[in-house]
Amino acid sequence: MIGHTDNTVEIDAPIGFVWAQTNDVRTWPDLFTEYAKVEVLEEADDRVIFRLTMHPDEQGTEWSWVSERSWDRGTWTVRARRVETGPFEFMNIAWTYEELSADRTRMRWVQDFHMKPGAPVDTAAMTDRINGNTRVQMDIIKEKIEQRRRAVIGFTDVPSNTRRGGDLRTLVSPATVGSSSGFLGAVRIAPGEKVAEHYHPYSEEFIFLASGELRVDLDGEPVSLSAEHSLLVPRNVRHRLTNVGQTEALAVFQLSPLAPRPELGHVDTEEAP
């Protein structure tokens, strides 16, 4: 008898966000309730070998094993197997992701395995155990991922981007909260500093100046922007932000819709300062 389980869960989040949240094995102790720690042993662009350690069981035993995962984001599929099989003769797992809508994803786990002779439980009992635990963990993962979409993101909670000038932070985005139609950020610009000219082929940009004084050059034409005023930058319009005031400027920006891929969303037209 070969053990076989097949379970699914539907998560109210975009497929890319669900994929990123569930395939970062280093964060599994925060995502699954059964894992105490993860040690990455070997890593490449499309595979990882890692040691998983569970929380101690009722007898105080701390179970640990090495697994390998490989993935293909183009088909939204993951294959996993236990390298150290322990009580299993083998354990193979297939993860698949299906986009149901822009904000809803079906995640499916299929597990095939067989227990060794003399294992603490036989294959039939392990099938029942895995089925029950999988449903519990899937419900927990669903709740945690959906809750992460409601996270409050502070300016210093995300990395700084200074490549084009200013201190720019992308706050509400597909990566941080699974936004599906655009992203929001903020940039601090010192007096005399500028954000180099660029344009967005796919997105409109909405700028709100919270404090300070900016000159925004739109296709070379200067526009003055004072505190608590806003501006639309249409698609394909070259724009540069320069702080012409005596104090730091803080601008909030939003881009929508998203480009097909992140690297296509921003085109530089001059060197950064």
SVG drawing of the C-alpha trace seen along z (x, -y; Angstrom):
<svg xmlns="http://www.w3.org/2000/svg" viewBox="-11 -77 37 82">
<polyline fill="none" stroke="black" stroke-width="0.4" points="0.0,0.0 1.3,-3.5 0.1,-6.3 -1.5,-9.2 -3.0,-12.4 -4.5,-15.3 -5.5,-18.5 -6.3,-22.0 -7.0,-25.4 -8.1,-28.7 -6.3,-31.8 -7.5,-35.4 -4.2,-36.7 -2.6,-37.0 -0.7,-33.9 2.7,-35.6 2.3,-36.6 1.1,-33.1 4.0,-31.6 6.6,-33.9 5.2,-33.5 5.0,-29.7 8.3,-29.0 10.7,-30.9 11.7,-28.0 13.6,-30.2 10.3,-31.6 8.5,-28.3 8.7,-28.4 6.6,-31.6 4.2,-30.1 3.7,-26.5 3.0,-25.7 4.8,-22.3 8.3,-23.5 10.7,-24.9 13.6,-25.8 15.0,-25.5 18.7,-25.3 19.5,-25.9 22.2,-23.5 22.5,-24.2 20.7,-26.7 20.4,-27.5 18.1,-29.6 15.5,-26.8 16.2,-24.4 17.1,-24.3 18.2,-21.6 17.4,-22.2 17.0,-20.6 13.6,-20.9 13.3,-20.4 9.9,-20.0 8.8,-21.0 9.2,-18.2 6.4,-15.7 4.5,-14.4 7.4,-12.2 9.9,-15.0 11.3,-13.6 12.6,-16.3 12.1,-15.0 14.5,-16.3 15.2,-15.5 16.7,-16.9 14.5,-17.7 15.0,-19.0 12.7,-21.3 12.8,-22.4 10.4,-24.7 9.2,-26.2 7.6,-29.6 6.5,-29.5 4.2,-26.6 3.6,-27.4 4.8,-24.0 7.1,-22.7 8.5,-19.2 9.9,-18.1 11.3,-14.9 12.8,-13.8 16.6,-13.2 16.7,-11.7 13.7,-9.5 13.6,-8.5 10.6,-6.1 9.5,-6.5 10.8,-4.4 10.1,-7.5 8.2,-10.8 7.5,-12.8 5.4,-16.0 4.0,-18.1 2.8,-21.6 0.8,-23.4 -0.7,-26.9 -3.7,-28.0 -4.8,-31.6 -8.6,-31.7 -8.8,-35.5 -6.5,-38.5 -6.8,-38.2 -7.6,-34.5 -5.2,-31.4 -5.8,-27.7 -2.8,-25.9 -2.7,-22.1 -0.4,-19.5 -0.2,-16.0 1.9,-13.6 2.9,-10.0 4.9,-7.9 5.4,-4.5 6.4,-3.6 9.3,-1.3 8.7,2.1 8.9,1.5 8.0,-2.2 6.0,-3.5 2.8,-3.6 1.9,-1.9 1.1,-3.5 -2.7,-3.6 -2.3,-5.3 0.2,-7.8 -2.2,-8.7 -4.9,-9.6 -2.4,-11.5 -1.0,-13.5 -4.5,-14.2 -5.6,-15.6 -2.4,-17.7 -2.3,-19.0 -5.8,-20.5 -4.9,-22.1 -1.7,-23.6 -3.4,-24.8 -6.0,-26.7 -3.3,-28.3 -1.3,-29.3 -4.4,-30.7 -5.1,-32.8 -1.6,-34.1 -1.1,-35.0 -4.5,-36.8 -3.5,-38.7 -0.2,-39.7 -2.1,-41.5 -3.4,-43.8 0.0,-44.7 0.8,-48.3 4.1,-49.1 6.4,-51.9 8.9,-53.9 11.8,-52.2 10.3,-48.7 11.5,-48.3 14.9,-48.7 16.0,-52.1 16.5,-52.7 18.9,-55.6 20.0,-54.6 18.2,-57.5 18.5,-60.0 16.6,-60.6 15.7,-58.0 12.9,-56.1 10.9,-53.3 8.3,-51.0 5.8,-50.4 2.6,-48.9 3.5,-46.5 3.1,-43.0 6.1,-41.9 5.0,-43.5 1.3,-42.9 0.3,-41.3 -1.2,-44.3 -2.5,-43.3 -3.2,-46.5 -0.4,-49.0 2.0,-50.0 2.6,-52.9 5.8,-54.4 7.4,-57.5 10.6,-59.4 12.6,-61.9 14.6,-64.4 17.1,-66.7 17.4,-70.4 19.0,-70.7 18.7,-66.9 16.8,-65.4 15.3,-62.1 16.7,-61.5 14.5,-61.7 12.6,-58.5 9.2,-57.4 6.8,-54.6 5.5,-52.8 2.6,-51.0 1.6,-53.1 0.2,-56.4 2.0,-58.0 0.1,-59.9 2.3,-62.2 1.2,-63.8 3.7,-66.2 3.3,-65.9 6.0,-68.5 8.6,-70.7 8.7,-72.2 9.4,-70.4 9.9,-71.2 8.7,-68.4 9.9,-68.5 7.4,-66.9 8.9,-66.2 11.2,-69.2 8.4,-71.5 8.8,-72.6 5.8,-72.4 5.9,-73.7 4.5,-71.4 4.0,-72.8 3.2,-70.9 -0.2,-69.2 -0.7,-69.4 -0.8,-66.6 0.1,-65.9 -0.6,-63.2 2.2,-62.0 0.7,-60.2 2.2,-57.1 5.4,-57.7 5.9,-61.2 9.5,-61.8 9.7,-63.3 12.3,-64.5 11.8,-65.6 14.0,-68.4 13.8,-69.8 13.9,-73.6 13.1,-74.4 15.2,-74.9 13.9,-71.8 13.6,-68.1 10.7,-67.2 8.5,-64.1 6.5,-62.9 4.1,-60.0 3.6,-58.3 1.4,-55.6 1.7,-53.8 -1.1,-51.9 -1.6,-49.6 1.4,-47.3 3.8,-46.6 3.8,-43.0 7.1,-42.4 8.8,-44.7 11.8,-45.4 9.6,-46.8 7.9,-49.4 10.7,-52.0 12.9,-53.4 15.8,-55.8 16.4,-58.7 19.4,-60.2 22.1,-59.2 21.4,-59.2 23.1,-62.0"/>
</svg>
